[in-house]
Each structure stands twice: as structure tokens, then as C-alpha cells.
Amino acid sequence: MAAASHPPNWDVAIVGLGPAGRALAHRAALRGLTVVAIDPHPRRSWTATYGAWEDELPHWLPEAAIATRTQLPTAWTTRRQSICRTYCVLNTPMLQSMLSDGTATLIAGRAVDLSPTAVFLGDGTTVTARVVVDARGTGDSPDLAQQTAYGVVVDTGTAAGALDGEHALFMDWRTDNGTAPSDPPSFLYAVPLSADRFLLEETCLVGRPALPVSELATRLHRRLRHRGVSVPSRSDVERVRFAVEPPHDAGRTAGSGQVRFGARAGLMHPGTGYSVAASLSCADALTRDLVEGTSGRLWPWRARTVASLRSIGLRALLRLDAESVPEFFEHFFDLPPHVQAAYLSDRAHPAATLSAMRRMFLASSADIRGAMLRSALHREVR
């Protein structure tokens, strides 16, 4: 990205330079728009691990942006299950580099207020544009359900003891992390980052409040000790905390004024916390609106309906007791692969999402059905 030249107006000003903001800047610049990107630390390197199902990724993403692929990753629920999709871990430095190359003018600054056409910075500067896009993520609102995790990066030999012969563990709900039946549940997420590095991460999928990262660190080390894994003292550590539901000003409704993108716009899947693949895939839709001066491609009625249905699933997860969670996911991973994919990845087909939820309901125990019904009938007020 070039240094800021402060012209009087740009086509688009993007506030926030995480994966969503950079993806939008990249695609908008390719369509010929003049783009300015604003972030307090615009050159800070990304360190998070980003995963996605291979079939979610857009066609324009280069092969080099994918670090590893795992066919048939394993889930341990109440039993061992194989997931019939290919799971990818992205090459974070390469992704950041290719999305940053020549895409926008950079301004290092903190946005204190936004309007649809102006960004007001903490130093008193005002940046104007035909359209301002807020891509600052979900923030840290305590009333939003969150996902938390604690992970260590180890070599493949060390990871082998935790994997028990599996290529990757997408979710491992077994309780060798030292938890009692009444404790809030967490699972092991174990994926290859490269040919010789693995991430072993204890994860609280959703919680309001979520489990503290310190508790997840304790659980991870208990689990690994139980499996005979000794973590080297200088292993890299990953700490995770983010909201899995959109902020109240996500702007899904037509005529909401401020344009938003990425997790800030509600592209975060509330049942998994994933948003990067959706943001990469949706960048072209919003870019078309920016080019044509239109609106509505990011949140057509079908996508809004799918998001509402998924929010019911989140509320159901938050209502489940600890012993019901593995059973819930057992039924989910028993669904046909295309039905799983519809619920996890498809934003455009409410009927497919509803079909997945119906199948889950019919397969589940009375306790889980009750949680699903209460979640559908009683919208939570935060």
C-alpha cells in the first residue's frame, strides 16, 4: 500500500484492515475504484490462524494462500466421526501480503466517528469519500456471545501423541481435559499449519460469557498430559477471544445508512465463529454495489433469513447443558455432507438451512429439542 496523499475525496474509505477490510480494498481497487484504508496499525502483521472449508473459498484466491489441506478431518462427539469435506488452513502471511499489494492508500489513525461519507480521526483529521465502509470487526461488547481459545504450536512429532493417528481433529469433545459433567464444555482443535507445524488448541465454541483463556490453557495442558504429550517450553502460543454474533449496528437492513463489511456486518457464522471465508467471498458483491452506486447485494432477503435461522442455532447452543453438546454435534455430523455444508457455508438458501435444522430437531433427544424450540420461540433481548 502507498503512503497517504490526502486527496480531497476517494471513491471508498475502508476503516479497519483485518482480512475483511483488506479483501474489500483489494477487490475494489482491481475494479478501478480509488481506495483509502484507515487503521491505527495498518502494517501490523496478522498472527491469527484462519481456517475454512475448501469449497467456501473464492475462485480468485491464489493457491499460495492455502497452507494446508485435510481431507476427511475427524470429529469426536459421543463417538468418532469423519467430516466429508476438505478443510484448509490459510497461509496467514501470504494472505495478508497478496491482499495488501498495491490496493489502497494507507492512513495510520484511529477513527473516533464515522458517517456514510466521512471518517473523523483522533488527530482531528477528516477523511471524506463517496462511501465509507466500517470493517472494524465486532469489538469487545460484553453482551455478545464470544468464542475463546488457547493454543500451542508444536512440531508434527509432538502433535502425534494428541492426534492418535488422525490427520486433524476439527472438534474433539472428549473430556480428558479434566472437566466434570457439569463444567462448561470445550473441545480440542488440532490442525496442521504447515508440513512440520501443528496447532493444538482448546476452544470454547460459544459462551455468554465465554470461558476465560486462562481456564482453557489449564484444560489444554491437562488434556495433553493425559495423552502423553510434553509441550516444549518455547512453543508459540495463540490466544483467541472474539464475538460470534454481530454488533447491534450490523446494518443488515436496507437503508441503515453506514455501510459495514466482514464481522462488523454480521458475516461471522454464529455457530462456528468463522468469518474470513465469507468476507473473502462477499468482497466482490459489495464491490459491485460500490462501483454501481447500488446497495443490497451483501444482505439480500435470503441472506438475512439465513442469518436469522443461524441465530436460533446459536441460542440453542447457549441453552444446552454440557452433556448435551457432544450429542448435538453427533447429530450434526451425521447429516449428509451437502446438508452440513448448507448450514455452515450457504448464505443464499433459507430452505436448505431450515432443512438442516429440521433434520437436527428430528434426530435429537427431548432435551435438545426443547432447547431448540425455546430458542426459536423466544428471541433473547440483550
C-alpha positions as CSV (number, residue, x, y, z in Angstrom):
1,M,0.0,0.0,0.0
2,A,1.2,3.5,-0.8
3,A,1.6,6.3,1.7
4,A,-1.4,8.6,2.2
5,S,-1.5,11.5,-0.2
6,H,-4.7,13.0,1.3
7,P,-6.7,13.9,-1.8
8,P,-10.0,15.7,-1.0
9,N,-12.1,12.7,-1.8
10,W,-11.9,8.9,-2.6
11,D,-14.4,6.5,-4.1
12,V,-14.3,4.4,-0.9
13,A,-12.8,4.7,2.6
14,I,-12.4,1.5,4.4
15,V,-12.0,1.6,8.2
16,G,-10.2,-1.5,9.6
17,L,-7.5,-3.6,8.0
18,G,-8.2,-7.1,9.1
19,P,-8.8,-9.8,6.4
20,A,-12.3,-8.3,5.6
21,G,-11.1,-4.8,5.1
22,R,-8.0,-5.8,3.1
23,A,-10.1,-8.1,0.9
24,L,-12.5,-5.4,0.1
25,A,-9.7,-2.9,-0.6
26,H,-8.1,-5.4,-2.9
27,R,-11.2,-6.2,-4.9
28,A,-12.4,-2.6,-5.1
29,A,-9.0,-1.4,-6.3
30,L,-9.0,-4.1,-9.0
31,R,-12.3,-2.7,-10.2
32,G,-10.7,0.7,-10.6
33,L,-12.0,2.5,-7.5
34,T,-9.8,4.8,-5.6
35,V,-9.5,3.4,-2.1
36,V,-8.1,4.7,1.2
37,A,-7.7,2.4,4.1
38,I,-7.6,3.6,7.7
39,D,-6.3,1.6,10.7
40,P,-4.4,2.5,13.9
41,H,-1.7,0.0,13.0
42,P,-2.0,-0.6,9.2
43,R,1.2,-2.5,8.9
44,R,0.8,-4.8,11.9
45,S,1.3,-8.4,10.9
46,W,-1.5,-10.8,11.3
47,T,-0.8,-13.7,13.7
48,A,-4.1,-15.5,13.9
49,T,-4.9,-18.9,12.4
50,Y,-7.6,-18.7,9.8
51,G,-9.4,-21.9,8.6
52,A,-12.0,-22.5,6.0
53,W,-13.7,-25.3,4.1
54,E,-12.2,-25.5,0.7
55,D,-15.5,-25.1,-1.1
56,E,-16.1,-21.8,0.7
57,L,-13.0,-20.0,-0.8
58,P,-13.4,-17.7,-3.8
59,H,-12.0,-18.6,-7.2
60,W,-9.6,-15.6,-7.2
61,L,-7.7,-16.7,-4.1
62,P,-4.3,-17.9,-5.2
63,E,-3.1,-21.4,-4.3
64,A,-0.3,-19.9,-2.3
65,A,-2.8,-18.5,0.2
66,I,-3.6,-22.0,1.4
67,A,-1.1,-23.5,3.8
68,T,-2.6,-27.0,4.3
69,R,-5.5,-29.1,3.3
70,T,-7.0,-32.0,5.3
71,Q,-9.4,-34.4,3.6
72,L,-11.9,-36.1,6.0
73,P,-11.0,-34.3,9.2
74,T,-12.1,-36.1,12.3
75,A,-14.7,-35.0,14.9
76,W,-15.0,-36.8,18.3
77,T,-18.5,-36.2,19.7
78,T,-20.0,-39.1,21.5
79,R,-18.0,-41.2,19.0
80,R,-15.5,-40.8,16.2
81,Q,-16.9,-39.3,13.0
82,S,-15.4,-38.3,9.7
83,I,-16.4,-35.0,8.1
84,C,-16.7,-35.4,4.3
85,R,-15.3,-32.0,3.3
86,T,-11.8,-30.7,2.8
87,Y,-10.6,-28.4,5.5
88,C,-8.0,-25.7,4.8
89,V,-5.7,-23.6,7.0
90,L,-4.8,-20.4,5.3
91,N,-1.2,-19.1,4.9
92,T,-1.7,-16.0,7.0
93,P,1.4,-14.0,5.9
94,M,0.8,-14.9,2.3
95,L,-2.9,-13.9,2.6
96,Q,-2.0,-10.6,4.1
97,S,0.7,-9.9,1.5
98,M,-1.5,-10.7,-1.5
99,L,-4.4,-8.6,-0.2
100,S,-2.1,-5.7,0.6
101,D,-0.2,-5.4,-2.6
102,G,-0.9,-2.1,-4.2
103,T,-4.5,-2.0,-3.2
104,A,-5.1,1.3,-1.4
105,T,-3.7,4.4,0.1
106,L,-2.9,3.9,3.8
107,I,-3.6,6.3,6.7
108,A,-2.4,5.3,10.2
109,G,-5.1,6.7,12.5
110,R,-7.8,5.9,15.0
111,A,-11.4,6.5,13.8
112,V,-13.4,8.2,16.5
113,D,-16.6,8.6,14.5
114,L,-18.0,7.7,11.1
115,S,-20.6,9.0,8.8
116,P,-21.7,7.4,5.4
117,T,-19.2,9.7,3.7
118,A,-16.7,10.8,6.3
119,V,-14.2,9.4,8.8
120,F,-13.3,11.5,11.8
121,L,-9.8,10.7,13.2
122,G,-8.5,11.1,16.7
123,D,-5.9,13.7,15.5
124,G,-8.7,16.0,14.2
125,T,-8.3,14.9,10.5
126,T,-11.4,14.2,8.5
127,V,-11.2,11.8,5.6
128,T,-14.0,12.0,3.0
129,A,-15.2,9.5,0.4
130,R,-18.1,8.8,-1.7
131,V,-18.8,5.7,0.5
132,V,-17.3,4.9,3.9
133,V,-17.2,1.2,4.9
134,D,-16.8,0.1,8.5
135,A,-14.8,-3.1,8.7
136,R,-13.5,-2.9,12.3
137,G,-14.7,-6.3,13.4
138,T,-17.2,-7.0,16.2
139,G,-15.4,-5.1,19.0
140,D,-15.5,-6.4,22.5
141,S,-19.0,-5.9,23.7
142,P,-19.6,-8.0,26.9
143,D,-23.2,-8.8,26.0
144,L,-22.3,-10.6,22.8
145,A,-21.6,-14.3,22.8
146,Q,-17.9,-15.0,22.4
147,Q,-15.6,-17.7,21.3
148,T,-12.3,-18.1,23.3
149,A,-9.4,-20.4,22.8
150,Y,-5.8,-21.1,23.9
151,G,-3.4,-23.0,21.6
152,V,0.2,-24.0,21.3
153,V,2.2,-24.6,18.1
154,V,4.3,-27.7,18.1
155,D,6.2,-29.9,15.6
156,T,4.4,-32.8,14.0
157,G,6.2,-35.4,16.1
158,T,5.0,-33.8,19.3
159,A,1.4,-33.4,17.9
160,A,1.2,-37.0,17.0
161,G,0.5,-38.1,20.6
162,A,-2.5,-35.8,20.8
163,L,-3.9,-36.9,17.4
164,D,-3.9,-40.7,18.0
165,G,-3.4,-41.4,14.3
166,E,-5.7,-38.8,12.9
167,H,-4.7,-36.2,10.3
168,A,-6.6,-33.4,12.0
169,L,-9.2,-33.0,14.8
170,F,-11.8,-30.5,13.8
171,M,-13.6,-30.9,17.1
172,D,-12.7,-33.3,19.9
173,W,-15.2,-33.1,22.7
174,R,-13.7,-35.9,24.8
175,T,-13.3,-35.0,28.5
176,D,-9.7,-35.9,29.0
177,N,-9.1,-32.2,29.6
178,G,-10.1,-32.8,33.3
179,T,-13.7,-31.4,33.1
180,A,-16.6,-32.6,35.2
181,P,-20.0,-33.3,33.6
182,S,-21.3,-30.0,35.0
183,D,-18.5,-27.9,33.7
184,P,-18.9,-25.7,30.6
185,P,-17.6,-27.8,27.7
186,S,-14.6,-27.1,25.5
187,F,-13.0,-29.1,22.7
188,L,-9.6,-29.7,21.1
189,Y,-9.0,-28.3,17.7
190,A,-5.8,-29.8,16.2
191,V,-4.8,-28.8,12.6
192,P,-1.6,-28.7,10.6
193,L,-0.3,-25.2,9.9
194,S,2.5,-26.5,7.6
195,A,4.3,-29.7,6.8
196,D,6.1,-29.6,10.1
197,R,4.0,-27.5,12.5
198,F,0.7,-28.2,14.2
199,L,-1.7,-26.1,16.2
200,L,-3.2,-27.8,19.3
201,E,-6.0,-25.5,20.7
202,E,-8.5,-25.8,23.4
203,T,-11.7,-24.0,22.4
204,C,-14.8,-22.7,24.0
205,L,-17.1,-22.6,21.0
206,V,-19.6,-20.1,22.3
207,G,-20.4,-18.6,25.7
208,R,-22.1,-15.6,27.2
209,P,-19.7,-15.2,29.0
210,A,-17.2,-17.5,27.3
211,L,-14.6,-19.5,29.3
212,P,-11.6,-17.4,30.3
213,V,-8.5,-18.1,28.2
214,S,-6.6,-19.0,31.3
215,E,-9.0,-21.8,32.1
216,L,-8.7,-23.1,28.5
217,A,-4.9,-23.1,28.9
218,T,-5.2,-25.2,32.0
219,R,-7.6,-27.6,30.2
220,L,-5.3,-27.9,27.2
221,H,-2.2,-28.8,29.2
222,R,-4.3,-31.4,31.3
223,R,-5.5,-33.0,28.1
224,L,-2.1,-33.1,26.5
225,R,-0.5,-34.6,29.7
226,H,-3.2,-37.2,29.7
227,R,-2.2,-38.1,26.1
228,G,1.5,-38.2,27.0
229,V,2.3,-35.0,25.1
230,S,5.0,-32.7,26.5
231,V,4.8,-29.2,25.1
232,P,8.2,-27.6,24.6
233,S,8.7,-24.6,26.9
234,R,9.4,-22.2,24.0
235,S,6.4,-23.1,21.9
236,D,4.5,-20.3,20.2
237,V,1.1,-19.6,21.9
238,E,-2.2,-18.4,20.3
239,R,-4.8,-16.7,22.5
240,V,-8.3,-16.1,20.9
241,R,-11.3,-14.0,22.0
242,F,-13.9,-12.6,19.6
243,A,-17.7,-12.2,19.4
244,V,-19.5,-14.8,17.3
245,E,-22.6,-12.7,16.8
246,P,-22.8,-9.3,15.1
247,P,-22.8,-6.0,17.0
248,H,-26.2,-4.3,17.3
249,D,-25.4,-1.9,14.5
250,A,-24.5,-4.6,11.9
251,G,-26.6,-2.8,9.3
252,R,-28.3,-5.8,7.7
253,T,-31.5,-3.9,7.0
254,A,-31.9,-1.8,3.9
255,G,-31.4,1.9,4.3
256,S,-29.3,1.5,7.5
257,G,-27.0,4.3,6.4
258,Q,-23.5,3.2,7.3
259,V,-22.0,0.5,5.1
260,R,-20.4,-2.3,7.0
261,F,-18.3,-5.3,6.0
262,G,-16.9,-8.5,7.5
263,A,-17.7,-9.4,11.0
264,R,-18.9,-5.8,11.6
265,A,-21.6,-6.5,9.1
266,G,-22.6,-9.8,10.6
267,L,-20.7,-12.1,8.2
268,M,-19.5,-14.1,11.2
269,H,-21.2,-17.5,11.4
270,P,-22.7,-17.5,14.9
271,G,-22.4,-21.3,15.3
272,T,-18.7,-21.5,14.4
273,G,-17.1,-18.1,14.7
274,Y,-15.9,-18.3,11.1
275,S,-16.0,-15.1,9.0
276,V,-12.8,-14.9,6.9
277,A,-14.0,-17.1,4.0
278,A,-17.4,-15.4,3.9
279,S,-15.7,-12.0,3.8
280,L,-13.3,-13.1,1.0
281,S,-16.3,-14.5,-1.0
282,C,-18.6,-11.5,-0.4
283,A,-16.0,-8.8,-1.2
284,D,-17.0,-8.8,-4.9
285,A,-20.7,-8.4,-4.1
286,L,-20.1,-5.3,-2.1
287,T,-17.6,-4.0,-4.6
288,R,-20.2,-4.3,-7.3
289,D,-22.5,-2.1,-5.2
290,L,-19.7,0.4,-4.7
291,V,-19.0,0.5,-8.4
292,E,-22.6,0.8,-9.5
293,G,-23.8,3.0,-6.6
294,T,-26.4,0.4,-5.5
295,S,-27.0,-1.4,-2.3
296,G,-28.4,-4.7,-1.1
297,R,-26.1,-7.3,-2.6
298,L,-24.4,-8.1,0.7
299,W,-27.7,-8.7,2.6
300,P,-30.5,-9.7,0.2
301,W,-33.6,-11.1,2.0
302,R,-32.4,-14.7,1.5
303,A,-29.1,-13.9,3.4
304,R,-31.0,-12.1,6.1
305,T,-33.3,-15.1,6.5
306,V,-30.4,-17.5,6.8
307,A,-28.7,-15.3,9.4
308,S,-31.9,-15.2,11.4
309,L,-32.1,-19.0,11.3
310,R,-28.5,-19.4,12.3
311,S,-29.1,-17.1,15.3
312,I,-31.6,-19.6,16.5
313,G,-28.9,-22.3,16.4
314,L,-26.6,-20.1,18.4
315,R,-29.3,-19.5,21.1
316,A,-29.9,-23.3,21.2
317,L,-26.2,-23.9,21.8
318,L,-26.1,-21.4,24.6
319,R,-29.1,-23.1,26.2
320,L,-27.6,-26.7,26.1
321,D,-26.2,-28.3,29.2
322,A,-22.6,-29.5,29.0
323,E,-23.5,-33.2,28.5
324,S,-25.9,-32.4,25.6
325,V,-23.3,-30.5,23.5
326,P,-21.4,-33.6,22.2
327,E,-24.7,-35.3,21.3
328,F,-25.8,-32.1,19.4
329,F,-22.7,-32.3,17.3
330,E,-23.0,-36.0,16.8
331,H,-26.4,-35.5,15.1
332,F,-25.0,-32.6,13.1
333,F,-22.1,-34.6,11.7
334,D,-24.5,-37.5,10.9
335,L,-26.2,-35.2,8.4
336,P,-25.3,-35.7,4.8
337,P,-22.3,-33.6,3.7
338,H,-24.3,-31.3,1.5
339,V,-26.7,-30.6,4.4
340,Q,-23.8,-29.8,6.7
341,A,-22.4,-27.5,4.1
342,A,-25.7,-25.7,3.6
343,Y,-25.9,-24.8,7.3
344,L,-22.2,-23.9,7.7
345,S,-21.5,-22.2,4.5
346,D,-24.5,-21.3,2.3
347,R,-25.8,-17.8,2.8
348,A,-28.3,-17.8,-0.1
349,H,-30.7,-20.7,0.5
350,P,-33.0,-20.4,3.6
351,A,-34.8,-23.7,2.7
352,A,-31.5,-25.6,2.8
353,T,-30.7,-24.1,6.2
354,L,-34.1,-24.8,7.5
355,S,-33.9,-28.4,6.2
356,A,-30.6,-28.9,8.2
357,M,-32.3,-27.6,11.3
358,R,-35.4,-29.8,10.8
359,R,-33.2,-32.9,10.5
360,M,-31.3,-32.0,13.6
361,F,-34.5,-31.5,15.5
362,L,-35.9,-34.8,14.5
363,A,-32.7,-36.7,15.4
364,S,-32.2,-35.1,18.7
365,S,-33.2,-36.0,22.3
366,A,-36.0,-34.4,24.1
367,D,-33.7,-32.0,26.0
368,I,-32.0,-30.8,22.8
369,R,-35.4,-30.4,21.1
370,G,-36.6,-28.3,24.0
371,A,-33.6,-26.0,23.7
372,M,-34.2,-25.6,20.0
373,L,-37.9,-24.9,20.4
374,R,-37.3,-22.3,23.2
375,S,-34.6,-20.7,21.1
376,A,-37.0,-20.4,18.1
377,L,-39.9,-19.1,20.1
378,H,-38.1,-16.7,22.5
379,R,-35.8,-14.2,21.0
380,E,-33.2,-13.1,23.6
381,V,-33.1,-9.4,24.5
382,R,-29.5,-8.2,25.2
